[in-house]
Amino acid sequence: MKNNKKILPLLFIALFSALVIFFFVWVKSKKPVEVAPSQTTTTKPAQKNPDIFFASNGKNTVYKIKKGDQWSVIWNGTEGKAYDFVSNPVFSFDGTQIAYNAEINGQAYVVVNNTYEINAYQKANHIVFSRDGSTIAFVATKGSNAYVVISAEISDISGTLTESEEYSEIGIAQDPEGNSSAIILSENGDRIAYVIIEDDKVYIVIDGQVSQAYDNIISFSFSEDGTDFTYEAQNGDTIVTVVNNQVVSSTEEESATEESETSSTSSSYATYPTPTYRYKISTQKDIVRDQDRLDFSDCPEGSQCNF
């Protein structure tokens, strides 16, 4: 009996302790779970590096990088010469060749495939390859109101380099998709055409031969095989169609409007803007000195291109 009296207080203490533990466990289980506020990691957008640019078609890659105050182009792993300014590269139709305007100490060049320099005097604009990639052509600025068209076969640039006479203004051609150029070449590059403007009149220059004066050149193109050259031109209300320097049709403007609109949607002509929208080639407007991106119509972000 005496032992029972000693055990009872111990049992009471043990039972009390168990009840206290159970109570705290029960209270904790009923308490809403507190979720610590998530530490939101602010992901900073990838910082655009203004000193390196990249484009690839899976077989060829081009980088444009800045070192100090100068720029250079890396084409398929080979770094070219450094210049004070390098324009966005222009690609051949198959994407295997490049050309760009480069300037150093006031002298401009068109650099072909990152190796060969063609003298472009003060500035080069509107660089274009023939569709087969054999020929390159561009407009060079020689001085105030002095422009020339320069062309060459890429396989023998020094031996085939041709420079036109000087013109005070060269017109900008525009195709139905809105792409602008000053020069069109035949498929194999052996023929060249462009528009010049003199004394408020426009002229077609085809293979170095200047046409008669017109108020406007509406459209012009080579045939696929390059043997025929066709253009539409306007004087007053009369619109003429000329094929290989021979007038094949002549119509008044009103009767020709519907036909002209229909043909423009189905043809591959490069169309020259109306007189209101003539553009003079100038160092200020024609080369956009945007070093922050490569500019390709098929990849507007300038990060990668598929040719």
Buried (B, 14 or more C-beta within 10 A) or exposed (E): EEEEEEEEEEEEEEEEEEEEEEEEEEEEEEEEEEEEEEEEEEEEEEEEEEEEBBBBBEEBBBBBBBEEEBBBBBBBEEEBBBBEBBBBBBBBEBBBBBBBBBBBEEBBBBBBBBEBBBEBBBBBBBBBBBBBBBBBBBBBBBEEEBBBBBBBBBEEBEEEEEBBEEBEBBBBBBBBEEEEBBBBBBBBBBBBBBBBBEEEBBBBBBEEEEBEEBBBBBBBBBBEEBEEBBBBBBBEEBBBBBEEEEEEEEBEEEEBEEEBEEBBEEBEBBBBBEBEEBBBBBEEEBBEEEBEBBBBEEBEEBEBBEB
